[in-house]
Amino acid sequence: MTQVRERIQVTGDKLVETIKKLVHEGNVRKLIIRDGERTVMEIPLTVAAVGVLAAPLLAAIGAFAALASDYTLEVERRGEKK
């Protein structure tokens, strides 16, 4: 299995909504939230952790979103086996 990384530019008001959508897709292994080049938060996602930690995690992300206007999400996904 390979890992694929992508970067998504998002404004603070869309950060939580975008993360919810990515988590719902189910193939995301890790999210890295960056403000410029600074890593604000790095979140490994597993099926068990998403169910238990989703609400507090999204609340913390919402607090970060209120502090700045532009973020970059680095998304690490499980890729197709070649």
C-alpha positions as CSV (number, residue, x, y, z in Angstrom):
1,M,0.0,0.0,0.0
2,T,1.3,3.4,-0.9
3,Q,0.8,6.8,0.8
4,V,-0.3,9.8,-1.1
5,R,0.1,13.4,0.2
6,E,-1.8,16.4,-0.9
7,R,-2.0,20.0,0.2
8,I,-5.3,22.0,0.5
9,Q,-5.4,25.7,1.1
10,V,-8.3,26.6,3.3
11,T,-9.5,29.7,5.2
12,G,-10.2,29.6,9.0
13,D,-13.9,29.6,8.6
14,K,-13.8,26.5,6.4
15,L,-11.2,24.5,8.3
16,V,-13.5,22.4,10.5
17,E,-15.9,21.8,7.7
18,T,-13.1,20.6,5.4
19,I,-11.6,18.3,8.1
20,K,-15.0,16.7,8.8
21,K,-15.4,16.0,5.1
22,L,-11.9,14.5,4.9
23,V,-12.4,12.3,7.9
24,H,-15.8,11.1,6.5
25,E,-14.0,9.9,3.3
26,G,-12.3,7.3,5.5
27,N,-9.0,6.9,3.6
28,V,-7.1,9.7,5.4
29,R,-4.3,8.5,7.7
30,K,-2.9,11.8,8.9
31,L,-3.8,15.5,8.9
32,I,-1.2,18.2,9.4
33,I,-2.5,21.7,9.9
34,R,0.0,24.4,9.0
35,D,-0.1,28.2,9.4
36,G,2.5,29.3,6.8
37,E,5.5,26.9,7.3
38,R,4.7,26.4,11.0
39,T,3.0,23.1,12.0
40,V,0.0,24.0,14.2
41,M,-1.3,20.5,14.8
42,E,-0.6,17.0,13.5
43,I,-3.4,14.5,13.8
44,P,-2.9,10.8,13.1
45,L,-6.3,9.3,12.2
46,T,-7.4,5.7,12.9
47,V,-10.9,4.3,12.8
48,A,-11.0,3.9,16.6
49,A,-9.6,7.3,17.4
50,V,-11.9,9.1,15.1
51,G,-15.0,7.8,16.8
52,V,-13.8,8.6,20.3
53,L,-12.0,11.9,19.8
54,A,-13.9,13.5,17.1
55,A,-15.9,16.1,19.1
56,P,-13.1,17.4,21.3
57,L,-10.6,17.3,18.4
58,L,-12.9,19.4,16.2
59,A,-13.5,21.8,19.1
60,A,-9.7,22.3,19.4
61,I,-9.4,22.8,15.6
62,G,-12.2,25.3,15.7
63,A,-10.3,27.3,18.3
64,F,-7.2,27.4,16.0
65,A,-9.4,28.4,13.1
66,A,-10.6,31.5,15.0
67,L,-7.0,32.7,15.4
68,A,-5.9,33.0,11.8
69,S,-7.4,33.3,8.4
70,D,-5.4,31.0,6.1
71,Y,-4.2,27.4,6.7
72,T,-2.7,24.6,4.7
73,L,-3.9,21.1,5.3
74,E,-1.5,18.4,4.5
75,V,-3.5,15.2,4.0
76,E,-1.8,11.8,4.0
77,R,-4.0,9.1,2.4
78,R,-3.8,5.4,1.8
79,G,-3.1,4.9,-1.8
80,E,-3.8,2.1,-4.2
81,K,-1.4,-0.8,-4.2
82,K,0.7,-0.7,-7.4
